[in-house]
């Protein structure tokens, strides 16, 4: 994350990353599998192993008077909590919280180390974190990506079909690799129809601009926007808006904290929906954007387009997404899809029990 820095460069930088996949040899499955991602976050595993896998998952439940420690980072669905923090809404709701600001990957490391009760993460990264030993339960869906993740192509490519036989830059194993796979599938292509060029996400704009052989790249904002600026005539040929629900963001909680502080977590969820209403109300949206943009060091004008690429979920939308189903309109189906992607790409070896990572009961009670 640079400032909004990768809405996920911090985020998946939205899939896991202590050791970035871009530094791994594509011809070495063992190294690839051992790296566990960061919105891919392969870093969590290494962190968890360093500290001892039980560190954060057998932690003593917080006492009632202890603030809930929540890690958040530079993604609109998490930054929105800044509104409640500054306006004192948590105190009004009767819950003591301690929101701690991190780069995305660092927040997952802190959660894995048992330093946080909860963390903001993508549904795919929640699985990665859990697979490495840091068990967690998604209790609140804050949003899904709706345009901030893009496949950007330069002339003469104008369609996904036009990628056949071409080279495409992407950070292997991360969220926009998943987006690319989805784009290919929707247009009757396979990954074998293209050649992947592995590069760190924040380097992909330069890769697209400087390489004659690379026809397109997969990146999230602001890197996607930078690629569009660097290459005249380039355009997004597929975005997360074309696959709503592919990438959900959530507040995922240590099961021990959830069990011992359920009433407090219910209050946190209630405050979240107040934030969403404040952002969506035309009368209060300017103030909301002002608060959120200040948190990440951007102007409101710079931040608004990024916010619009994130579909925030109110209570009604969240209940729908929490309904069990096989499609991307359900977090269950979306997470099963992410799980298949993670196993296929060696992010972790053993398929995860998606149901164990999702608890809609508190959100459904709102």
TAUR-V403056 format. One record per residue. RES is the residue in one small letter. PHI is phi in degrees with one decimal (999 if undefined). PSI is psi as a letter, one per 20 degrees, with the letter a starting at -180 (none if undefined). BURIAL is b if it has 9 or more other ideal C-beta (glycine too) atoms within 8 Angstrom, else e. Layout:
# TAUR-V403056
RES:PHI:PSI:BURIAL
RES:PHI:PSI:BURIAL
This chain:
# TAUR-V403056
x:999:p:b
x:-84.9:b:e
x:-41.7:e:e
x:-78.5:j:b
x:-26.0:n:b
x:72.2:l:b
x:-1.2:i:b
x:-155.7:i:b
x:-41.9:h:b
x:-87.4:g:b
x:-65.3:c:b
x:-66.3:k:b
x:-31.9:none:b
x:999:none:b
x:999:h:b
x:-172.3:q:b
x:-171.8:n:b
x:-88.4:g:b
x:-114.5:p:b
x:-80.4:q:b
x:-61.9:h:b
x:-65.0:i:b
x:-93.3:i:e
x:-95.6:q:b
x:-76.9:p:e
x:-67.2:i:e
x:-93.4:j:e
x:-120.3:n:e
x:-57.4:h:e
x:-63.6:g:e
x:-65.7:h:b
x:-60.3:g:b
x:-70.5:h:b
x:-76.9:i:e
x:-86.5:i:b
x:32.9:n:b
x:-41.4:r:b
x:-146.3:none:b
x:999:none:b
x:999:m:b
x:-98.4:m:b
x:-65.7:j:b
x:-86.4:h:b
x:-60.8:g:b
x:-60.1:g:b
x:-61.3:g:b
x:-63.8:g:b
x:-63.8:g:b
x:-68.4:h:b
x:-63.8:g:e
x:-85.1:h:b
x:109.1:o:e
x:-57.4:h:b
x:-87.9:i:e
x:-52.6:g:b
x:-93.5:i:b
x:-110.3:i:b
x:-117.5:j:e
x:-59.9:q:b
x:-64.4:p:e
x:-56.3:q:b
x:-66.9:q:b
x:-70.5:q:e
x:-55.1:h:e
x:-83.6:i:e
x:-82.3:p:e
x:-60.6:q:e
x:-70.1:p:b
x:-90.6:o:b
x:-124.4:p:b
x:-89.0:p:b
x:-135.9:r:b
x:-147.8:a:b
x:-77.9:m:b
x:-144.9:p:b
x:-49.8:h:b
x:-66.9:i:b
x:-104.4:h:b
x:-62.2:h:b
x:-56.6:h:b
x:-63.2:h:b
x:-59.4:h:b
x:-60.2:g:b
x:-66.1:h:b
x:-62.0:g:b
x:-74.5:h:e
x:-94.3:i:e
x:73.3:k:e
x:-71.3:h:b
x:-67.8:g:b
x:-63.5:g:e
x:-61.0:h:e
x:-79.2:i:b
x:81.7:k:e
x:-130.0:p:b
x:-93.7:p:b
x:-127.5:q:b
x:-132.7:n:e
x:-78.3:p:b
x:-117.3:p:b
x:-88.0:p:e
x:-138.2:r:b
x:-68.6:q:b
x:-55.7:g:b
x:-61.8:h:b
x:-65.9:h:b
x:-65.6:h:b
x:-70.1:h:b
x:-62.4:g:b
x:-64.1:h:b
x:-64.2:g:b
x:-63.3:h:b
x:-83.7:j:b
x:78.5:j:b
x:-90.7:i:e
x:-131.1:q:b
x:-79.6:h:b
x:-156.0:r:b
x:-149.9:q:b
x:-83.9:p:b
x:-151.1:q:b
x:-72.6:q:b
x:-63.3:h:b
x:-66.2:h:b
x:-73.5:h:b
x:-60.9:h:b
x:-66.6:g:b
x:-62.9:g:b
x:-61.5:g:b
x:-66.4:h:b
x:-63.4:h:b
x:-88.0:i:b
x:119.5:i:b
x:-89.2:n:b
x:-59.3:q:e
x:-156.5:q:b
x:-132.1:p:b
x:-79.2:o:b
x:-112.1:i:b
x:-140.4:p:b
x:-97.8:o:b
x:-86.6:h:b
x:-173.2:r:b
x:-133.2:q:b
x:-66.5:p:b
x:-134.5:l:b
x:127.3:i:b
x:-74.0:i:b
x:-102.7:p:b
x:-141.1:q:b
x:-101.8:o:b
x:-104.2:p:b
x:-115.6:q:b
x:-105.0:r:b
x:-56.5:q:e
x:-93.8:j:e
x:-69.2:p:b
x:-129.5:i:e
x:-142.1:r:e
x:-63.0:h:b
x:-57.6:h:e
x:-68.7:i:b
x:-79.9:i:b
x:-57.9:p:e
x:81.3:j:e
x:-102.7:r:b
x:-95.6:p:b
x:-128.7:p:b
x:-86.3:p:b
x:-163.6:q:b
x:-87.8:o:b
x:-55.7:p:b
x:89.7:i:b
x:-91.9:r:b
x:-59.6:h:b
x:-82.9:i:b
x:-68.7:g:b
x:-61.1:g:b
x:-62.1:g:b
x:-63.2:g:b
x:-57.2:g:b
x:-66.3:g:b
x:-61.2:g:b
x:-62.9:g:b
x:-61.6:g:b
x:-67.4:i:b
x:-117.3:k:b
x:58.0:k:e
x:-117.7:r:b
x:-120.4:r:e
x:-62.1:h:e
x:-69.2:i:e
x:-79.7:i:b
x:-128.7:r:b
x:-117.6:p:e
x:-80.7:p:b
x:-116.4:o:b
x:-83.4:p:b
x:-155.3:q:b
x:-63.8:q:e
x:-57.3:g:b
x:-72.0:i:b
x:-98.7:i:b
x:-64.5:h:b
x:-57.6:g:b
x:-68.3:h:e
x:-61.0:g:b
x:-65.1:h:b
x:-74.7:h:b
x:-98.5:h:e
x:-95.8:p:b
x:-72.6:h:e
x:-87.4:h:e
x:-86.1:o:b
x:-89.0:h:b
x:-160.6:r:b
x:-138.2:q:b
x:-110.8:p:b
x:-154.9:r:b
x:-106.0:r:b
x:-67.6:q:b
x:-89.0:j:b
x:-63.8:h:b
x:-61.7:g:b
x:-64.2:h:e
x:-66.5:h:b
x:-63.5:g:b
x:-63.3:h:b
x:-71.3:h:e
x:-74.7:h:b
x:-116.7:o:b
x:-55.8:p:e
x:85.8:i:e
x:-72.2:q:b
x:-155.2:q:e
x:-74.8:p:b
x:-103.4:i:b
x:-162.4:p:b
x:-135.0:r:b
x:-64.8:i:b
x:-69.0:h:e
x:-83.3:i:e
x:-141.1:m:b
x:-58.4:p:b
x:94.2:i:b
x:-63.2:h:b
x:-127.5:n:b
x:-92.6:q:b
x:-115.8:q:b
x:-146.4:r:b
x:-98.5:o:b
x:-113.7:p:b
x:-119.5:q:b
x:-60.0:p:b
x:-55.9:h:b
x:-65.6:g:b
x:-64.9:g:b
x:-62.0:g:b
x:-67.1:h:e
x:-87.5:i:e
x:-130.2:k:b
x:-55.9:g:b
x:-63.0:h:e
x:-69.2:h:b
x:-66.9:h:b
x:-62.9:h:b
x:-69.7:h:b
x:-61.2:g:b
x:-63.3:g:b
x:-61.0:g:b
x:-65.4:h:b
x:-57.0:g:b
x:-66.4:h:b
x:-67.9:h:b
x:-62.6:g:b
x:-61.0:g:b
x:-63.4:h:b
x:-67.1:h:b
x:-70.8:h:b
x:-78.4:h:e
x:-75.0:o:e
x:-55.5:h:e
x:-72.8:h:e
x:-109.0:i:b
x:-57.9:g:b
x:-56.3:g:e
x:-67.3:h:e
x:-61.5:g:b
x:-65.7:h:b
x:-61.2:g:b
x:-66.7:g:b
x:-67.5:g:b
x:-65.4:h:b
x:-63.8:h:e
x:-61.6:h:b
x:-107.8:j:b
x:76.9:k:e
x:-117.8:r:b
x:-82.9:q:e
x:-55.6:h:b
x:-64.5:h:e
x:-73.0:h:b
x:-82.0:h:b
x:-55.9:g:b
x:-61.3:h:e
x:-69.9:h:b
x:-64.0:h:b
x:-69.4:i:e
x:-86.5:j:b
x:-124.6:o:b
x:-90.4:n:e
x:-69.6:q:b
x:-106.1:p:b
x:-85.4:a:b
x:-60.4:g:e
x:-63.3:g:e
x:-67.2:h:e
x:-66.8:g:b
x:-60.9:h:b
x:-65.6:g:e
x:-67.1:h:b
x:-82.2:i:b
x:-75.5:p:e
x:-64.2:p:e
x:-172.0:r:e
x:-93.2:i:e
x:-87.4:r:e
x:-73.4:i:b
x:-74.2:i:b
x:-114.8:p:b
x:-65.4:h:b
x:-67.5:g:b
x:-65.7:g:b
x:-62.4:g:b
x:-70.1:h:b
x:-64.0:h:b
x:-64.5:g:b
x:-63.6:h:b
x:-63.1:g:b
x:-62.1:g:b
x:-62.0:g:b
x:-61.8:g:b
x:-68.8:g:b
x:-60.5:h:e
x:-99.9:j:b
x:71.8:j:b
x:-65.5:h:b
x:-149.0:r:b
x:-89.8:g:e
x:-95.6:p:e
x:-57.2:q:e
x:-94.0:q:b
x:-80.7:n:e
x:-56.6:h:b
x:-57.6:h:e
x:-71.4:i:e
x:-95.7:i:b
x:-128.8:p:b
x:-132.1:n:e
x:-86.1:i:b
x:-59.9:g:e
x:-70.3:g:b
x:-68.1:h:b
x:-69.7:i:e
x:-85.9:i:e
x:-74.2:none:b
